[in-house]
Amino acid sequence: MVTRQLEQDKFSDFDSYVSITRFCFYNKGGDYNYAQSIELPGFMTEVVFAGFLEIPETVYSDGRLKDAKFIYGPQGCRLQTFNYLEGKFCQREKVSEANEKLNFFFMPPSFTCVIKVKSRTFVKQAVQKLNSVHRDERLAQAFAGVPQGGLNHILFRCEHEERDVSAGLRGTYGLQKSGQFVYAGITSFVHLLDQLKLSRDMGAEVFDNIRAGDWLMDCVVDRLSAYQKAEPSIGLAKLAEWLEEYFASIKLLPAHMKPRHVSRVIEAIHQ
């Protein structure tokens, strides 16, 4: 199954087209009652097209389809088209104030739909702010006067060091399958992100973790704020406030948008 999104900035009634397609299989008795949930980047406003190819029983007994010399297409198929999804193919479910998901219960092989999706104003404003993160001059100011010890805290600290400076309250961030990060600082995340840029694996455990909750963002901010409170001269207050501001915008987004923007914000600090 394939989902594609095409953003449209010039339209006021919707922000993007979303296309959802299930590959066509000519296996007799293919699974029509296919269950799948698709989270949208906003709320569906219109079904532009929905349909599937209805394949008759005679197709499966047509010997021409196995011809070794010529390619023959199936005969007698009919394109079934619809201008709605809800009730026939899926049920709508509100995920948050920012978006909804479509819970499909009927998705025949070759099913295709194109829908219009509208994002909330606060989501668009949050994305606009996040897209300018690398141009924010306050970031350089946030690092002004931070000593070497402060930079070391931002970037590194192994498990034992982190527990030592936090009186045993914190260790490194960890994932259920991958285990603990090497460093409590952002270096471990950036190193992992560099690897994922090569593999382009958006299903990686760290991205699933970011989509599932805000724990990583909270961990990054909390450890800076806590160390600043314990060592006021370390100079991490401005950076902690800067991060908290941008992470607050990310928390307004639908879950599927969060990994990209968390990565961009943390990379901005590392660079």
C-alpha positions as CSV (number, residue, x, y, z in Angstrom):
1,M,0.0,0.0,0.0
2,V,1.2,3.5,-0.9
3,T,0.3,6.9,0.6
4,R,1.4,10.1,-1.0
5,Q,0.9,13.8,-0.1
6,L,1.1,16.8,-2.4
7,E,1.0,20.1,-0.7
8,Q,-0.9,23.0,-2.2
9,D,-0.3,26.4,-0.7
10,K,-2.4,28.5,-3.1
11,F,-5.8,26.9,-2.1
12,S,-7.7,28.2,0.9
13,D,-10.2,25.4,1.3
14,F,-7.5,22.7,1.7
15,D,-3.7,22.4,2.0
16,S,-2.9,19.1,0.3
17,Y,-4.0,16.2,-1.8
18,V,-3.5,12.8,-0.2
19,S,-3.5,9.7,-2.4
20,I,-3.9,6.2,-0.9
21,T,-3.4,3.1,-3.1
22,R,-3.4,-0.6,-2.5
23,F,-1.5,-2.6,-5.1
24,C,-3.6,-4.8,-7.5
25,F,-3.2,-8.6,-7.1
26,Y,-4.9,-11.0,-9.5
27,N,-5.1,-13.7,-6.9
28,K,-8.5,-15.3,-6.8
29,G,-10.2,-14.6,-3.5
30,G,-8.0,-11.6,-2.7
31,D,-8.6,-10.0,0.7
32,Y,-11.2,-7.3,0.3
33,N,-11.9,-6.8,4.0
34,Y,-8.4,-5.4,4.4
35,A,-7.9,-3.5,7.7
36,Q,-5.5,-0.5,7.8
37,S,-5.4,2.8,9.6
38,I,-4.1,5.9,7.8
39,E,-3.2,9.0,9.8
40,L,-3.8,12.2,7.9
41,P,-1.8,15.5,8.1
42,G,-5.1,17.3,8.9
43,F,-8.8,16.7,8.4
44,M,-10.4,15.3,5.2
45,T,-12.6,17.9,3.5
46,E,-13.5,16.2,0.2
47,V,-13.1,12.9,-1.6
48,V,-11.9,13.7,-5.1
49,F,-11.9,10.1,-6.3
50,A,-12.3,6.6,-4.8
51,G,-12.6,3.3,-6.6
52,F,-11.3,-0.1,-7.4
53,L,-11.2,-2.6,-10.3
54,E,-13.8,-5.4,-9.9
55,I,-12.4,-8.6,-11.3
56,P,-14.9,-11.2,-12.5
57,E,-14.4,-15.0,-11.9
58,T,-13.8,-15.6,-15.6
59,V,-10.5,-13.7,-15.5
60,Y,-8.9,-16.4,-13.4
61,S,-9.8,-19.2,-15.9
62,D,-8.7,-17.2,-19.0
63,G,-5.8,-19.2,-20.5
64,R,-4.6,-16.2,-22.5
65,L,-3.2,-14.6,-19.4
66,K,-0.5,-17.3,-19.3
67,D,0.5,-17.0,-22.9
68,A,4.3,-17.3,-23.3
69,K,4.5,-15.1,-26.3
70,F,1.9,-12.3,-26.0
71,I,0.7,-10.2,-23.1
72,Y,-3.0,-10.1,-22.7
73,G,-5.0,-8.0,-20.2
74,P,-7.9,-9.3,-18.2
75,Q,-11.3,-9.0,-19.9
76,G,-14.5,-8.1,-18.3
77,C,-13.2,-6.0,-15.4
78,R,-15.2,-3.0,-14.2
79,L,-14.0,0.1,-12.6
80,Q,-16.2,0.9,-9.5
81,T,-16.1,4.6,-8.6
82,F,-17.3,6.5,-5.6
83,N,-17.3,10.1,-4.3
84,Y,-17.2,9.1,-0.6
85,L,-15.2,6.9,1.8
86,E,-16.9,6.9,5.1
87,G,-19.3,4.0,5.7
88,K,-18.3,2.2,2.5
89,F,-14.5,1.9,3.0
90,C,-13.6,3.4,6.4
91,Q,-14.6,5.2,9.5
92,R,-13.1,8.5,10.5
93,E,-11.5,8.9,14.0
94,K,-10.2,12.2,15.5
95,V,-6.7,11.7,16.7
96,S,-6.1,15.2,18.2
97,E,-7.1,18.8,17.6
98,A,-4.6,18.8,14.7
99,N,-5.7,15.8,12.7
100,E,-7.7,12.6,12.2
101,K,-7.1,9.1,10.8
102,L,-9.1,6.9,8.5
103,N,-9.7,3.4,9.8
104,F,-10.2,1.2,6.7
105,F,-12.2,-2.0,6.9
106,F,-12.9,-2.5,3.2
107,M,-10.0,-2.0,0.8
108,P,-10.1,-4.3,-2.2
109,P,-6.9,-5.0,-4.3
110,S,-6.4,-2.0,-6.7
111,F,-8.2,0.4,-4.4
112,T,-7.3,4.0,-5.0
113,C,-8.5,7.3,-3.5
114,V,-7.5,10.9,-3.7
115,I,-8.7,13.2,-1.0
116,K,-8.3,16.9,0.0
117,V,-7.0,17.6,3.5
118,K,-7.1,20.8,5.5
119,S,-4.7,21.5,8.3
120,R,-5.5,23.6,11.4
121,T,-4.3,27.2,11.4
122,F,-2.1,26.6,14.5
123,V,-0.4,23.6,12.8
124,K,0.5,25.7,9.8
125,Q,1.8,28.5,12.1
126,A,3.9,25.9,14.0
127,V,5.4,24.5,10.8
128,Q,6.2,28.0,9.5
129,K,8.1,28.8,12.7
130,L,9.9,25.4,12.6
131,N,11.0,25.9,9.0
132,S,12.9,29.0,10.0
133,V,14.8,27.4,12.9
134,H,18.2,27.6,11.1
135,R,17.7,31.4,10.6
136,D,17.0,32.1,14.2
137,E,19.8,34.5,15.4
138,R,18.9,33.8,19.0
139,L,20.5,30.4,18.8
140,A,24.0,31.8,18.5
141,Q,23.2,34.1,21.4
142,A,22.1,31.1,23.5
143,F,25.6,29.7,23.3
144,A,27.4,32.9,24.2
145,G,29.4,32.6,27.3
146,V,28.8,28.8,27.7
147,P,32.0,27.3,29.1
148,Q,33.5,24.0,27.9
149,G,31.8,22.1,30.7
150,G,28.4,23.4,29.5
151,L,29.1,22.3,25.9
152,N,30.2,18.9,27.2
153,H,26.9,18.6,29.0
154,I,24.9,19.5,25.8
155,L,26.8,17.1,23.6
156,F,28.0,14.2,25.7
157,R,28.0,12.6,29.2
158,C,28.0,8.9,29.4
159,E,25.7,6.9,31.7
160,H,27.9,7.2,34.8
161,E,28.6,10.9,34.3
162,E,24.9,11.7,33.8
163,R,24.0,9.8,37.0
164,D,26.8,11.6,38.9
165,V,25.7,15.1,37.9
166,S,22.0,14.3,38.5
167,A,22.6,12.6,41.9
168,G,21.4,9.4,40.4
169,L,18.1,10.8,39.0
170,R,19.0,10.5,35.3
171,G,20.8,8.2,32.9
172,T,21.1,8.2,29.1
173,Y,18.0,8.0,27.0
174,G,17.0,4.6,25.9
175,L,14.8,2.7,23.5
176,Q,13.1,-0.6,24.1
177,K,14.8,-2.6,21.3
178,S,17.9,-0.6,20.6
179,G,18.8,-0.1,24.3
180,Q,20.4,2.9,26.0
181,F,22.1,5.7,24.0
182,V,25.9,6.0,24.5
183,Y,25.6,9.6,25.6
184,A,22.9,11.6,27.4
185,G,23.7,14.6,25.3
186,I,22.5,15.1,21.7
187,T,25.5,13.5,20.0
188,S,24.0,10.0,20.2
189,F,20.8,11.2,18.5
190,V,22.7,13.1,15.8
191,H,24.9,10.1,15.1
192,L,21.9,7.8,14.8
193,L,20.2,10.4,12.6
194,D,23.2,10.5,10.2
195,Q,22.9,6.7,9.8
196,L,19.1,7.0,9.1
197,K,19.7,9.6,6.4
198,L,21.5,6.9,4.5
199,S,19.0,4.1,5.0
200,R,16.0,6.5,4.8
201,D,14.2,4.3,7.3
202,M,11.3,6.3,8.6
203,G,10.2,3.2,10.5
204,A,13.2,3.3,12.7
205,E,12.6,2.7,16.4
206,V,13.8,6.2,17.4
207,F,11.3,7.8,15.0
208,D,8.5,5.6,16.3
209,N,9.4,6.7,19.8
210,I,9.1,10.4,18.7
211,R,5.8,9.7,17.1
212,A,4.5,7.9,20.1
213,G,5.3,10.5,22.7
214,D,7.2,13.6,23.6
215,W,9.7,11.9,25.9
216,L,12.8,12.6,23.9
217,M,12.1,16.3,23.6
218,D,11.3,16.5,27.3
219,C,14.5,14.6,28.2
220,V,16.6,17.0,26.2
221,V,15.2,20.1,27.8
222,D,14.8,18.8,31.3
223,R,18.5,17.7,31.6
224,L,19.6,21.2,30.5
225,S,17.3,23.0,32.9
226,A,18.2,20.7,35.8
227,Y,21.9,21.2,35.3
228,Q,21.4,25.0,35.0
229,K,19.6,25.0,38.3
230,A,22.3,23.0,40.0
231,E,25.1,25.1,38.4
232,P,23.8,28.6,37.6
233,S,27.2,29.7,36.2
234,I,27.1,27.0,33.4
235,G,25.1,29.3,31.1
236,L,22.5,26.9,29.7
237,A,19.3,28.8,30.6
238,K,18.9,30.6,27.2
239,L,19.4,27.4,25.3
240,A,16.9,25.5,27.4
241,E,14.4,28.2,26.9
242,W,15.1,28.3,23.1
243,L,14.6,24.5,22.9
244,E,11.5,24.5,25.0
245,E,10.0,27.2,22.6
246,Y,10.6,25.2,19.5
247,F,9.6,21.8,21.0
248,A,6.3,23.4,22.1
249,S,5.6,24.1,18.4
250,I,6.5,20.5,17.5
251,K,4.1,19.2,20.2
252,L,1.2,20.9,18.3
253,L,1.9,18.8,15.2
254,P,0.4,15.5,14.1
255,A,2.6,12.6,15.2
256,H,3.8,11.7,11.7
257,M,5.3,15.2,11.3
258,K,7.3,15.2,14.6
259,P,10.4,13.1,13.7
260,R,11.4,15.5,10.9
261,H,11.1,18.6,13.0
262,V,12.7,17.2,16.1
263,S,15.6,16.2,14.0
264,R,15.9,19.6,12.4
265,V,15.9,21.4,15.8
266,I,18.5,19.2,17.4
267,E,20.7,19.4,14.3
268,A,20.5,23.2,14.5
269,I,22.0,23.0,17.9
270,H,24.7,20.5,16.9
271,Q,25.8,22.5,13.9
